[in-house]
Amino acid sequence: MTINLLARAAADTGVLWSEEQGACWADMVCFYLGCSFSFEGQLMEAGIPVRNVEHGKNVSIYRTAVPCVPAGVFHCPLGVTMRPIPAGMLTTAAQITHLKPTSTRSSHTHRRPSVFFWACGVTAIEAIRNSKPPLAFVHSPGSMFLTDIPNSPLPTSDLSPLCFLVSHDPLLYSLASERAVGKIRELEEVIGEDPGNRGIQALFVQDELVRSCLALSHSTSVAITTGFPTHHMHSPPDETDGPPGALAMATMLLELGKQVTMVTDRRALQMNQDLVEEAAEDRCSENNNPIGHF
């Protein structure tokens, strides 16, 4: 069957075919890759509009600047499909598509209003093109192989994603699993406890800690501000947990590969420099995070 398909494809493309060539081509391998078209029906069943279907057009496909992990001679940038999704339905779209075993896994970075990108099987065509094989057959974008395998029902899992607005300018949404969000919300409850009745509950913003964690996960550089004086009659007048806590966060972020800058006022500059140097001596931190002052 594979030989017959190759012979037919050769005839369609004008490639000369012979039985001798067929014997050689018997060693060729066919790959069937999942496609994001597989979940469009489930998106529509959930009430999510799919614009390319509504307009009778092929889905928008983009070549990104994100490099794929190379494998031998195969290398290429990631290709993605784009579908505009109403902002209030982003979590539903992510939950429908994130565990589809028969479709290409989704790339969950949203940088425009209601725009959702999914990794695309056309990426494989780019990898084949860059490897420059003597012969290869690929599908035309938008012309997929339709199987008789039904879409599997949506699984229920505490790893299902939830979508959060992280930044307005630039506009950025990000995802976290229900399990991770649940643990962070537990931490928020602990942080919101106020045994001293200082009124800190008025400062509480639901899921602010979740958004902060997601913002840190996307960042490449982080600035940490410390040094607010609270005990004016003491020397130094700073809280005992403030500067060490800032240093602990800086150490954690450095371990995650972030570039960290600590910012303090001129009065507390020497104290924070001493803390960083002592932590480096104790091997609690690399002494490579600069300290700025104002």
Backbone as JSON, one array per atom type, in Angstrom:
{
  "sequence": "MTINLLARAAADTGVLWSEEQGACWADMVCFYLGCSFSFEGQLMEAGIPVRNVEHGKNVSIYRTAVPCVPAGVFHCPLGVTMRPIPAGMLTTAAQITHLKPTSTRSSHTHRRPSVFFWACGVTAIEAIRNSKPPLAFVHSPGSMFLTDIPNSPLPTSDLSPLCFLVSHDPLLYSLASERAVGKIRELEEVIGEDPGNRGIQALFVQDELVRSCLALSHSTSVAITTGFPTHHMHSPPDETDGPPGALAMATMLLELGKQVTMVTDRRALQMNQDLVEEAAEDRCSENNNPIGHF",
  "N": [[0.83, -1.2, 0.0], [1.94, 1.23, 0.82], [3.93, 1.52, -1.16], [2.32, 1.8, -3.44], [1.09, 4.22, -2.84], [3.31, 5.91, -2.87], [4.08, 5.64, -5.54], [1.87, 6.75, -6.8], [2.02, 9.34, -5.76], [4.47, 10.09, -6.87], [3.82, 10.13, -9.58], [1.96, 12.21, -9.58], [3.58, 14.36, -9.02], [5.32, 14.46, -11.09], [7.62, 12.95, -10.95], [9.78, 10.5, -12.18], [9.01, 7.05, -12.23], [9.9, 3.75, -11.38], [10.07, 0.14, -11.23], [12.45, -0.62, -10.1], [13.15, 1.66, -8.66], [11.03, 1.59, -6.91], [11.64, -0.63, -5.37], [13.78, 0.37, -3.9], [12.53, 2.44, -2.6], [10.97, 1.11, -0.87], [12.03, 1.09, 1.61], [11.42, 3.49, 2.69], [9.83, 5.55, 5.16], [6.68, 6.28, 6.53], [5.18, 8.98, 8.24], [2.66, 9.91, 10.49], [1.41, 12.77, 11.75], [-0.06, 14.38, 14.54], [-2.7, 16.84, 14.38], [-3.79, 20.22, 14.78], [-6.3, 20.68, 13.79], [-7.86, 18.64, 14.72], [-9.08, 19.25, 17.16], [-10.83, 21.28, 16.68], [-13.57, 20.85, 16.34], [-14.38, 20.21, 18.95], [-13.83, 22.6, 20.22], [-15.78, 24.24, 19.05], [-18.08, 22.91, 19.93], [-17.97, 23.61, 22.59], [-18.79, 26.16, 22.45], [-16.95, 27.98, 21.58], [-15.92, 30.24, 19.2], [-14.57, 29.46, 15.99], [-12.68, 31.01, 13.87], [-11.49, 30.55, 11.33], [-12.92, 28.38, 10.39], [-15.52, 29.43, 10.32], [-15.18, 31.31, 8.3], [-14.53, 29.74, 6.21], [-11.84, 29.28, 5.55], [-8.33, 28.35, 5.38], [-6.46, 27.65, 8.37], [-4.54, 30.17, 10.04], [-1.04, 30.15, 9.7], [2.17, 30.37, 11.12], [5.66, 31.0, 10.95], [7.87, 30.86, 13.55], [10.37, 32.5, 15.65], [11.37, 30.75, 17.42], [13.56, 28.26, 18.18], [13.49, 24.76, 17.42], [14.39, 21.77, 19.23], [17.25, 20.35, 17.96], [17.7, 17.33, 16.02], [19.95, 15.27, 14.96], [20.32, 15.68, 11.53], [18.07, 17.15, 11.34], [16.53, 20.2, 11.83], [14.93, 23.23, 12.74], [12.88, 26.23, 12.93], [10.1, 26.67, 15.2], [6.83, 26.06, 14.01], [3.6, 27.51, 14.08], [0.03, 27.47, 14.54], [-2.61, 29.88, 14.46], [-5.38, 30.99, 16.26], [-7.95, 33.22, 16.92], [-9.27, 33.73, 20.12], [-11.96, 34.38, 22.31], [-11.29, 36.38, 25.18], [-12.44, 35.62, 27.63], [-12.77, 32.92, 27.29], [-10.38, 31.61, 27.22], [-9.28, 29.86, 29.16], [-11.03, 27.67, 28.92], [-10.49, 26.89, 26.27], [-7.8, 26.14, 26.53], [-8.04, 23.98, 28.31], [-9.45, 22.16, 26.76], [-7.63, 21.52, 24.77], [-5.09, 20.85, 25.8], [-4.3, 18.26, 26.49], [-4.61, 16.63, 24.27], [-4.15, 13.67, 22.73], [-4.03, 13.05, 20.02], [-3.53, 15.3, 18.65], [-1.43, 18.11, 17.81], [0.59, 19.3, 20.39], [-0.2, 22.16, 22.37], [0.99, 25.55, 22.23], [1.27, 27.76, 24.7], [1.33, 30.74, 24.73], [0.26, 33.98, 24.88], [0.08, 36.93, 23.28], [-1.35, 38.93, 22.16], [-4.55, 40.6, 21.98], [-6.89, 38.14, 22.74], [-5.66, 36.08, 21.24], [-4.45, 32.95, 20.32], [-1.93, 30.55, 20.21], [-0.93, 27.51, 18.67], [1.35, 24.79, 18.6], [2.42, 23.48, 15.46], [2.0, 20.87, 13.0], [3.18, 21.42, 10.59], [5.67, 22.21, 11.17], [7.32, 19.96, 10.98], [7.64, 19.73, 8.22], [9.27, 21.93, 7.71], [11.56, 21.06, 9.04], [12.27, 18.84, 7.49], [12.73, 20.11, 5.04], [14.95, 21.7, 5.68], [16.83, 19.73, 6.15], [17.4, 18.78, 3.68], [16.84, 16.33, 2.07], [17.28, 13.78, -0.51], [14.85, 12.96, -1.54], [11.47, 13.38, -0.65], [8.12, 13.21, 0.52], [5.47, 15.31, 1.35], [2.57, 16.63, 3.05], [0.33, 19.13, 1.79], [-0.04, 22.24, 3.41], [-2.91, 22.43, 5.39], [-4.19, 20.42, 4.04], [-5.03, 17.6, 5.17], [-4.59, 14.22, 6.45], [-7.33, 12.23, 6.99], [-8.42, 10.33, 9.6], [-10.08, 7.33, 10.9], [-10.23, 7.36, 13.57], [-11.79, 8.19, 16.51], [-12.06, 11.31, 18.3], [-10.75, 11.37, 21.55], [-12.48, 11.35, 24.74], [-12.53, 14.26, 26.84], [-10.08, 14.34, 29.34], [-10.2, 14.33, 32.96], [-8.35, 16.09, 35.29], [-6.08, 17.19, 37.83], [-4.1, 18.52, 36.69], [-5.05, 20.05, 34.7], [-5.08, 23.07, 32.79], [-5.22, 26.49, 33.92], [-5.98, 29.78, 32.94], [-4.36, 32.92, 33.11], [-4.29, 36.46, 33.27], [-1.36, 38.14, 32.96], [0.04, 40.46, 32.33], [-0.71, 43.76, 31.22], [0.51, 45.57, 29.46], [3.32, 44.88, 27.95], [0.6, 42.95, 26.53], [-0.02, 39.93, 28.07], [-0.86, 36.62, 28.58], [-0.81, 33.69, 30.64], [-0.35, 30.23, 31.64], [-1.19, 27.94, 34.26], [-1.22, 24.87, 36.09], [-4.15, 23.37, 37.61], [-3.47, 22.1, 39.99], [-1.03, 23.36, 40.77], [-1.93, 26.0, 41.03], [-3.74, 25.68, 43.11], [-2.02, 25.09, 45.28], [-0.55, 27.46, 45.44], [-2.57, 29.23, 46.1], [-3.18, 28.32, 48.65], [-0.88, 29.17, 49.96], [-1.3, 31.89, 49.7], [-3.44, 32.25, 51.44], [-2.21, 31.73, 53.89], [-0.36, 33.84, 53.94], [-2.16, 35.92, 54.14], [-3.07, 35.83, 56.74], [-3.63, 37.54, 59.79], [-2.62, 37.94, 62.63], [-1.88, 40.05, 64.27], [-3.74, 41.97, 63.81], [-3.34, 44.05, 61.91], [-4.61, 44.97, 59.71], [-4.0, 43.98, 57.2], [-5.5, 42.52, 55.44], [-6.88, 44.17, 53.77], [-5.11, 44.67, 51.79], [-5.08, 42.47, 50.25], [-5.25, 40.8, 47.16], [-7.0, 38.74, 45.06], [-5.41, 35.94, 43.73], [-3.1, 37.32, 43.12], [-0.58, 36.47, 43.87], [-0.32, 34.18, 42.3], [-0.21, 35.3, 39.73], [2.13, 36.78, 40.03], [4.02, 34.73, 40.34], [3.84, 33.53, 37.82], [4.66, 35.65, 36.22], [7.32, 35.88, 37.05], [8.24, 33.43, 36.14], [8.31, 33.78, 33.39], [10.15, 35.78, 33.07], [13.41, 37.13, 32.3], [15.14, 38.76, 33.63], [15.27, 40.18, 36.89], [14.36, 42.62, 39.29], [14.88, 43.32, 42.67], [13.6, 45.05, 45.33], [14.67, 46.4, 48.38], [15.17, 47.33, 51.87], [13.55, 49.11, 53.28], [13.11, 51.33, 55.9], [11.99, 50.63, 59.18], [12.29, 50.75, 61.93], [13.08, 53.35, 63.47], [14.59, 54.11, 65.64], [16.52, 52.25, 65.92], [19.66, 50.72, 65.01], [20.98, 48.89, 62.48], [18.01, 50.48, 61.03], [16.28, 48.66, 59.83], [13.83, 46.04, 59.16], [14.32, 42.78, 60.5], [13.8, 40.62, 58.89], [13.56, 41.51, 56.29], [15.92, 42.32, 54.48], [17.44, 39.78, 54.54], [15.41, 38.12, 53.52], [15.07, 39.19, 50.97], [17.55, 38.55, 49.9], [17.38, 35.78, 49.97], [15.36, 35.33, 48.07], [16.69, 36.32, 45.82], [18.78, 34.48, 45.59], [17.36, 32.13, 45.0], [16.21, 32.83, 42.53], [18.49, 33.23, 40.99], [19.41, 30.61, 40.87], [17.51, 29.62, 39.19], [18.29, 30.6, 36.82], [17.9, 33.3, 36.3], [18.65, 36.78, 35.73], [19.6, 38.86, 38.28], [19.03, 41.85, 40.05], [19.58, 43.74, 42.9], [17.95, 46.35, 44.56], [18.34, 49.19, 46.57], [18.17, 51.8, 49.1], [20.55, 54.5, 49.49], [21.44, 54.63, 52.12], [21.22, 51.98, 53.07], [22.97, 50.59, 51.52], [25.65, 49.62, 52.05], [25.17, 47.74, 54.07], [23.61, 45.78, 52.72], [25.42, 45.0, 50.75], [27.34, 43.79, 52.37], [25.83, 41.64, 53.32], [25.41, 40.17, 50.96], [28.05, 39.51, 50.29], [28.79, 37.96, 52.52], [26.98, 35.87, 52.31], [27.87, 34.75, 49.95], [30.38, 33.84, 50.74], [29.59, 31.86, 52.49], [28.6, 30.16, 50.69], [25.94, 30.3, 50.12], [24.96, 31.83, 48.18], [25.71, 32.96, 44.88], [28.09, 35.44, 44.34], [27.23, 37.35, 42.33], [25.16, 39.02, 41.8], [24.27, 42.23, 41.09], [24.11, 45.24, 43.1], [22.1, 47.98, 43.24], [21.49, 51.47, 44.02], [19.43, 54.17, 45.31]],
  "CA": [[0.0, 0.0, 0.0], [2.83, 2.39, 0.87], [4.57, 1.65, -2.46], [1.32, 2.32, -4.35], [0.92, 5.63, -2.53], [4.49, 6.61, -3.35], [4.02, 5.66, -7.0], [0.85, 7.73, -7.19], [2.56, 10.67, -5.46], [5.5, 10.38, -7.87], [3.15, 10.5, -10.84], [1.34, 13.53, -9.41], [4.61, 15.41, -8.96], [6.15, 14.41, -12.28], [8.83, 12.18, -10.71], [9.76, 9.23, -12.91], [8.85, 5.9, -11.33], [10.21, 2.45, -11.95], [10.02, -0.92, -10.23], [13.72, -0.59, -9.37], [13.03, 2.71, -7.66], [10.08, 1.14, -5.9], [12.33, -1.53, -4.46], [14.56, 1.21, -2.99], [11.64, 3.25, -1.78], [10.29, 0.27, 0.13], [12.62, 1.37, 2.91], [10.96, 4.8, 3.18], [8.95, 5.48, 6.32], [5.61, 7.28, 6.56], [4.84, 9.49, 9.57], [1.38, 10.62, 10.62], [1.54, 13.67, 12.89], [-1.3, 14.98, 14.99], [-2.99, 18.16, 13.8], [-4.68, 21.03, 15.61], [-7.67, 20.6, 13.27], [-8.59, 17.59, 15.42], [-9.87, 19.72, 18.3], [-11.69, 22.42, 16.33], [-14.96, 20.49, 16.61], [-14.64, 20.31, 20.39], [-13.89, 24.03, 20.55], [-17.1, 24.75, 18.65], [-19.08, 22.32, 20.83], [-17.91, 24.36, 23.84], [-19.24, 27.52, 22.2], [-15.82, 28.85, 21.21], [-15.92, 30.44, 17.74], [-13.33, 29.15, 15.26], [-12.86, 31.97, 12.78], [-11.14, 30.01, 10.01], [-14.04, 27.53, 9.97], [-16.63, 30.33, 10.0], [-14.9, 32.01, 7.04], [-14.19, 28.77, 5.18], [-10.45, 29.5, 5.17], [-7.33, 27.57, 6.11], [-6.02, 28.31, 9.59], [-3.32, 30.97, 9.88], [0.17, 29.44, 10.11], [3.3, 31.29, 11.22], [6.99, 30.5, 11.3], [8.33, 31.65, 14.68], [11.82, 32.59, 15.87], [11.68, 29.81, 18.49], [14.19, 27.08, 17.58], [13.19, 23.43, 17.94], [15.56, 21.0, 19.64], [17.7, 19.62, 16.77], [17.91, 15.88, 16.1], [20.74, 14.92, 13.79], [20.29, 16.67, 10.45], [16.79, 17.84, 11.36], [16.5, 21.4, 12.66], [14.05, 24.24, 12.16], [12.11, 26.98, 13.92], [8.76, 26.16, 15.49], [5.69, 26.59, 13.28], [2.4, 27.55, 14.92], [-1.24, 27.96, 14.0], [-3.19, 30.94, 15.29], [-6.84, 31.16, 16.26], [-8.39, 34.21, 17.92], [-10.18, 33.16, 21.11], [-12.42, 35.4, 23.26], [-10.46, 36.35, 26.39], [-13.12, 34.9, 28.69], [-12.82, 31.5, 26.97], [-9.02, 31.09, 27.07], [-9.1, 28.68, 30.02], [-11.77, 26.56, 28.31], [-9.73, 26.45, 25.1], [-6.6, 25.44, 26.99], [-8.42, 22.7, 28.9], [-9.86, 21.26, 25.68], [-6.55, 21.16, 23.85], [-3.74, 20.64, 26.36], [-3.96, 16.84, 26.61], [-5.12, 15.89, 23.11], [-3.08, 12.79, 22.27], [-3.99, 12.93, 18.57], [-3.28, 16.61, 18.04], [-0.16, 18.69, 18.18], [0.48, 19.98, 21.68], [-0.38, 23.6, 22.18], [1.97, 26.49, 22.75], [0.34, 28.63, 25.4], [1.78, 32.1, 24.97], [-0.73, 34.85, 24.25], [0.66, 38.26, 23.34], [-2.25, 39.9, 21.56], [-5.89, 40.36, 22.52], [-7.65, 36.96, 22.32], [-4.93, 35.32, 20.23], [-3.95, 31.71, 20.9], [-1.04, 29.86, 19.26], [-0.67, 26.09, 18.89], [2.41, 24.19, 17.79], [1.81, 22.97, 14.22], [2.69, 19.79, 12.33], [3.95, 21.94, 9.46], [7.05, 22.3, 11.65], [8.07, 18.82, 10.44], [7.99, 20.04, 6.84], [10.43, 22.81, 7.77], [12.73, 20.25, 9.41], [12.64, 18.05, 6.3], [13.28, 21.03, 4.04], [16.29, 22.11, 6.09], [17.75, 18.58, 6.09], [17.7, 18.61, 2.25], [16.93, 14.93, 1.64], [17.14, 13.66, -1.97], [13.45, 12.75, -1.9], [10.53, 13.33, 0.47], [6.75, 13.62, 0.2], [4.8, 15.91, 2.5], [1.24, 17.13, 2.73], [0.18, 20.57, 1.63], [-0.67, 22.8, 4.61], [-4.36, 22.47, 5.33], [-4.71, 19.2, 3.39], [-4.61, 16.6, 6.14], [-5.07, 12.84, 6.36], [-8.45, 12.06, 7.9], [-8.47, 8.96, 10.09], [-11.36, 6.9, 11.46], [-10.04, 7.3, 15.03], [-12.55, 9.29, 17.1], [-11.43, 12.09, 19.35], [-10.97, 10.8, 22.88], [-13.14, 12.29, 25.64], [-11.61, 15.11, 27.6], [-9.77, 13.77, 30.65], [-10.27, 15.2, 34.12], [-7.08, 15.98, 35.97], [-5.69, 18.42, 38.52], [-3.09, 19.17, 35.86], [-5.72, 20.88, 33.7], [-4.56, 24.43, 32.92], [-6.02, 27.69, 34.14], [-5.36, 30.89, 32.22], [-4.32, 34.15, 33.91], [-3.73, 37.67, 32.67], [-0.15, 38.47, 33.7], [0.49, 41.83, 32.05], [-1.53, 44.51, 30.27], [1.34, 46.23, 28.47], [2.65, 44.2, 26.83], [-0.45, 42.03, 26.92], [0.51, 38.58, 28.2], [-1.55, 35.61, 29.36], [-0.02, 32.49, 30.86], [-1.1, 29.09, 32.16], [-0.69, 27.14, 35.37], [-2.12, 23.76, 36.34], [-5.03, 23.53, 38.77], [-2.74, 21.66, 41.19], [-0.09, 24.41, 41.17], [-2.7, 27.16, 41.47], [-4.29, 25.35, 44.42], [-0.97, 25.21, 46.29], [-0.21, 28.88, 45.59], [-3.68, 29.86, 46.82], [-3.0, 27.98, 50.06], [0.13, 30.09, 50.47], [-1.93, 33.22, 49.81], [-4.25, 32.27, 52.67], [-1.28, 31.86, 55.01], [0.17, 35.2, 53.91], [-3.22, 36.84, 54.52], [-3.38, 35.77, 58.17], [-3.29, 38.82, 60.42], [-2.8, 37.79, 64.08], [-1.69, 41.33, 64.95], [-4.82, 42.89, 63.44], [-2.76, 45.23, 61.28], [-5.44, 45.38, 58.58], [-3.37, 43.65, 55.92], [-6.47, 41.9, 54.55], [-7.28, 45.18, 52.79], [-4.12, 44.65, 50.72], [-5.16, 41.19, 49.56], [-5.83, 40.76, 45.81], [-7.12, 37.34, 44.7], [-4.51, 35.37, 42.71], [-1.96, 38.19, 42.81], [0.63, 35.66, 44.01], [-0.25, 33.32, 41.11], [0.26, 36.13, 38.61], [3.53, 37.12, 40.28], [4.82, 33.55, 40.04], [3.87, 33.35, 36.37], [5.5, 36.72, 35.66], [8.71, 35.51, 37.31], [8.61, 32.28, 35.3], [8.56, 34.25, 32.03], [11.15, 36.84, 33.05], [14.83, 36.8, 32.2], [15.84, 39.57, 34.63], [14.39, 40.55, 38.0], [14.86, 43.6, 40.25], [14.32, 43.15, 44.01], [13.78, 46.26, 46.13], [14.71, 46.13, 49.82], [15.81, 48.39, 52.66], [12.59, 50.07, 53.84], [13.35, 51.44, 57.35], [10.78, 50.54, 60.0], [12.61, 50.98, 63.35], [13.92, 54.54, 63.33], [15.45, 54.28, 66.8], [17.49, 51.16, 65.92], [20.73, 50.8, 64.02], [20.25, 49.57, 61.4], [16.57, 50.6, 61.32], [15.51, 47.78, 58.94], [13.29, 44.81, 59.68], [15.32, 41.71, 60.46], [13.49, 39.62, 57.86], [13.52, 42.11, 54.96], [17.11, 42.09, 53.64], [17.71, 38.35, 54.32], [14.39, 37.57, 52.64], [15.38, 39.62, 49.6], [18.7, 37.77, 49.47], [16.91, 34.41, 49.72], [14.68, 35.34, 46.77], [17.7, 36.51, 44.78], [19.49, 33.21, 45.44], [16.46, 31.2, 44.31], [16.05, 33.25, 41.14], [19.76, 32.95, 40.32], [19.44, 29.17, 40.6], [16.59, 29.39, 38.06], [18.88, 31.18, 35.61], [17.5, 34.69, 36.09], [19.58, 37.85, 36.07], [19.0, 39.51, 39.44], [19.6, 43.09, 40.56], [18.96, 44.2, 44.13], [17.88, 47.82, 44.61], [18.11, 49.67, 47.92], [18.53, 53.21, 49.23], [21.99, 54.69, 49.74], [21.7, 54.36, 53.53], [21.32, 50.54, 53.33], [23.8, 49.96, 50.49], [26.75, 48.87, 52.62], [24.64, 46.58, 54.79], [23.21, 44.75, 51.76], [26.64, 44.47, 50.15], [27.93, 42.87, 53.35], [25.01, 40.42, 53.34], [25.69, 39.41, 49.74], [29.41, 38.95, 50.37], [28.81, 36.9, 53.53], [26.26, 34.72, 51.76], [28.75, 34.12, 48.95], [31.4, 33.11, 51.49], [28.96, 30.66, 53.05], [28.1, 29.42, 49.54], [24.47, 30.37, 50.04], [24.61, 32.6, 46.99], [26.81, 33.41, 44.05], [28.27, 36.88, 44.48], [27.2, 37.92, 40.99], [23.98, 39.85, 41.58], [24.65, 43.61, 41.42], [23.24, 46.0, 44.0], [21.97, 49.38, 42.89], [20.91, 52.28, 45.09], [18.8, 55.41, 44.87]],
  "C": [[0.86, 1.25, 0.0], [3.49, 2.62, -0.48], [3.59, 2.24, -3.47], [1.11, 3.81, -4.12], [2.1, 6.44, -3.04], [4.49, 6.71, -4.87], [3.01, 6.69, -7.48], [1.35, 9.15, -6.94], [3.63, 11.06, -6.45], [4.89, 10.81, -9.18], [2.55, 11.89, -10.74], [2.37, 14.65, -9.46], [5.54, 15.38, -10.15], [7.45, 13.66, -12.09], [8.73, 10.86, -11.44], [9.78, 8.07, -11.92], [9.22, 4.63, -12.08], [10.15, 1.42, -10.84], [11.32, -0.94, -9.41], [13.7, 0.49, -8.29], [12.1, 2.29, -6.53], [10.72, 0.22, -4.9], [13.15, -0.73, -3.45], [13.65, 1.98, -2.04], [10.86, 2.42, -0.76], [10.84, 0.51, 1.52], [12.17, 2.72, 3.47], [9.9, 4.6, 4.26], [7.92, 6.61, 6.24], [5.34, 7.68, 8.02], [3.48, 10.18, 9.49], [1.47, 11.44, 11.9], [0.18, 14.24, 13.25], [-1.47, 16.4, 14.49], [-3.97, 18.9, 14.69], [-6.1, 21.08, 15.06], [-8.51, 19.6, 14.07], [-9.48, 18.13, 16.53], [-10.8, 20.88, 17.95], [-13.16, 22.1, 16.6], [-15.3, 20.62, 18.07], [-14.64, 21.76, 20.85], [-15.27, 24.59, 20.22], [-18.21, 24.18, 19.52], [-19.12, 23.06, 22.16], [-18.35, 25.81, 23.67], [-18.15, 28.49, 21.85], [-15.82, 29.03, 19.69], [-14.56, 30.12, 17.14], [-13.41, 29.91, 13.95], [-12.55, 31.37, 11.42], [-12.23, 29.09, 9.48], [-15.22, 28.4, 9.54], [-16.43, 31.01, 8.65], [-14.55, 31.05, 5.92], [-12.77, 28.9, 4.67], [-9.55, 28.51, 5.9], [-6.89, 28.36, 7.34], [-4.73, 29.08, 9.32], [-2.13, 30.21, 10.46], [1.35, 30.4, 10.07], [4.58, 30.51, 11.51], [7.55, 31.41, 12.38], [9.86, 31.76, 14.68], [12.26, 31.64, 16.98], [12.31, 28.56, 17.88], [13.72, 25.78, 18.23], [14.49, 22.75, 18.37], [16.02, 20.17, 18.44], [17.87, 18.14, 17.06], [18.66, 15.45, 14.85], [20.71, 16.03, 12.75], [19.01, 17.5, 10.48], [16.83, 19.01, 12.34], [15.62, 22.42, 11.96], [13.45, 25.08, 13.28], [10.72, 26.37, 14.08], [7.74, 26.84, 14.59], [4.45, 26.52, 14.16], [1.18, 27.92, 14.08], [-1.81, 28.98, 14.98], [-4.7, 30.95, 15.13], [-7.19, 32.21, 17.3], [-9.45, 33.58, 18.82], [-10.66, 34.28, 22.03], [-11.69, 35.25, 24.6], [-11.12, 35.54, 27.51], [-13.19, 33.4, 28.46], [-11.43, 30.87, 26.84], [-8.79, 29.85, 27.92], [-9.81, 27.48, 29.43], [-11.02, 26.0, 27.11], [-8.49, 25.66, 25.5], [-6.95, 24.07, 27.57], [-8.86, 21.7, 27.84], [-8.66, 20.71, 24.94], [-5.27, 20.67, 24.5], [-3.35, 19.18, 26.46], [-4.5, 16.02, 25.45], [-4.03, 14.99, 22.56], [-2.96, 12.7, 20.76], [-3.77, 14.26, 17.87], [-1.97, 17.17, 18.55], [-0.33, 19.48, 19.47], [0.51, 21.49, 21.49], [0.72, 24.41, 22.83], [1.21, 27.65, 23.37], [0.94, 29.99, 25.73], [0.87, 33.03, 24.18], [-0.23, 36.28, 24.38], [-0.17, 39.3, 22.6], [-3.65, 39.61, 22.09], [-6.54, 39.13, 21.9], [-6.96, 36.17, 21.22], [-4.25, 34.13, 20.9], [-3.12, 30.99, 19.83], [-0.88, 28.4, 19.67], [0.5, 25.64, 18.03], [1.78, 23.43, 16.62], [2.66, 21.88, 13.6], [3.46, 20.23, 11.1], [5.42, 22.15, 9.86], [7.9, 21.17, 11.07], [8.49, 19.06, 9.0], [9.22, 20.96, 6.79], [11.69, 22.03, 8.12], [13.21, 19.41, 8.23], [13.29, 18.94, 5.25], [14.71, 21.43, 4.4], [17.3, 20.97, 6.03], [18.15, 18.24, 4.66], [17.87, 17.14, 1.85], [16.79, 14.84, 0.12], [15.69, 13.5, -2.4], [12.6, 12.69, -0.64], [9.17, 13.79, -0.03], [6.1, 14.15, 1.46], [3.42, 16.38, 2.06], [1.3, 18.63, 2.49], [-0.5, 21.12, 2.87], [-2.18, 22.95, 4.43], [-5.0, 21.27, 4.68], [-4.23, 18.0, 4.2], [-5.17, 15.22, 5.82], [-6.14, 12.64, 7.42], [-8.55, 10.59, 8.3], [-9.89, 8.6, 10.53], [-11.26, 6.74, 12.98], [-10.8, 8.47, 15.66], [-11.72, 10.05, 18.13], [-11.74, 11.46, 20.7], [-11.7, 11.81, 23.75], [-12.13, 13.08, 26.45], [-11.35, 14.52, 28.97], [-9.97, 14.81, 31.75], [-9.0, 15.0, 34.92], [-6.8, 17.28, 36.7], [-4.54, 19.1, 37.82], [-3.72, 20.0, 34.75], [-5.31, 22.34, 33.89], [-5.63, 25.45, 33.24], [-5.25, 28.86, 33.54], [-5.46, 32.17, 33.06], [-3.72, 35.29, 33.07], [-2.55, 38.11, 33.53], [0.22, 39.93, 33.53], [-0.45, 42.46, 31.03], [-0.7, 45.12, 29.15], [2.8, 45.85, 28.71], [1.62, 43.21, 27.34], [0.1, 40.61, 26.93], [-0.38, 37.75, 29.1], [-0.61, 34.43, 29.56], [-0.88, 31.45, 31.54], [-0.4, 28.48, 33.36], [-1.69, 26.03, 35.63], [-2.99, 24.04, 37.56], [-4.32, 23.13, 40.05], [-1.81, 22.76, 41.68], [-0.84, 25.63, 41.7], [-3.28, 26.91, 42.86], [-3.26, 25.52, 45.53], [-0.6, 26.67, 46.52], [-1.33, 29.61, 46.34], [-3.64, 29.52, 48.3], [-1.97, 28.89, 50.7], [-0.45, 31.49, 50.64], [-2.75, 33.32, 51.09], [-3.36, 32.44, 53.9], [-0.73, 33.28, 55.1], [-0.87, 36.2, 54.41], [-3.62, 36.79, 55.98], [-2.84, 37.01, 58.87], [-3.48, 38.72, 61.94], [-2.63, 39.09, 64.84], [-2.72, 42.36, 64.62], [-4.27, 44.2, 62.86], [-3.55, 45.71, 60.05], [-4.87, 45.02, 57.23], [-4.34, 42.98, 54.95], [-6.93, 42.88, 53.47], [-6.31, 45.22, 51.61], [-4.23, 43.41, 49.85], [-5.86, 41.35, 48.21], [-5.83, 39.31, 45.37], [-6.19, 36.98, 43.54], [-3.37, 36.31, 42.31], [-0.66, 37.41, 42.91], [0.79, 34.72, 42.82], [0.31, 34.11, 39.94], [1.73, 36.51, 38.79], [4.44, 35.94, 39.95], [4.93, 33.33, 38.54], [4.74, 34.42, 35.72], [6.98, 36.39, 35.87], [9.16, 34.36, 36.41], [8.94, 32.72, 33.88], [9.73, 35.22, 31.95], [12.55, 36.29, 32.82], [15.66, 37.6, 33.2], [14.82, 40.07, 35.65], [15.09, 41.58, 38.87], [14.13, 43.4, 41.58], [14.64, 44.39, 44.82], [13.73, 45.91, 47.6], [15.31, 47.33, 50.53], [14.85, 49.39, 53.27], [12.79, 50.15, 55.36], [12.04, 51.43, 58.14], [11.04, 50.86, 61.47], [13.61, 52.15, 63.41], [14.88, 54.73, 64.5], [16.52, 53.2, 66.87], [18.57, 51.42, 64.88], [21.21, 49.38, 63.69], [18.74, 49.57, 61.66], [15.69, 49.64, 60.53], [14.91, 46.61, 59.7], [14.32, 43.69, 59.56], [15.04, 40.69, 59.37], [13.56, 40.19, 56.45], [14.74, 41.83, 54.11], [17.46, 40.61, 53.48], [16.68, 37.69, 53.41], [14.63, 37.94, 51.19], [16.55, 38.82, 49.05], [18.3, 36.32, 49.17], [16.2, 34.33, 48.37], [15.68, 35.48, 45.64], [18.45, 35.21, 44.52], [18.65, 32.21, 44.67], [16.35, 31.54, 42.84], [17.34, 33.03, 40.35], [19.87, 31.48, 39.96], [18.54, 28.81, 39.42], [17.1, 30.03, 36.77], [18.47, 32.6, 35.33], [18.66, 35.63, 36.37], [18.93, 38.69, 37.15], [19.77, 40.77, 39.81], [18.85, 43.48, 41.83], [19.05, 45.72, 44.2], [17.56, 48.24, 46.03], [18.44, 51.16, 47.96], [20.0, 53.31, 49.65], [22.34, 54.33, 51.18], [21.96, 52.87, 53.78], [22.25, 49.83, 52.36], [24.89, 49.09, 51.1], [26.27, 47.61, 53.33], [24.26, 45.46, 53.81], [24.41, 44.16, 51.03], [27.31, 43.47, 51.07], [27.14, 41.56, 53.39], [25.31, 39.55, 52.13], [27.06, 38.75, 49.82], [29.48, 37.81, 51.38], [28.09, 35.66, 53.03], [27.1, 33.99, 50.73], [29.84, 33.31, 49.63], [30.86, 31.81, 52.06], [28.38, 29.76, 51.97], [26.57, 29.32, 49.52], [24.05, 31.08, 48.76], [25.88, 32.87, 46.2], [26.89, 34.93, 44.16], [28.3, 37.54, 43.11], [25.91, 38.68, 40.72], [24.31, 41.27, 42.02], [23.64, 44.25, 42.35], [23.26, 47.46, 43.55], [21.36, 50.16, 44.04], [20.28, 53.52, 44.48], [18.85, 56.42, 46.01]]
}
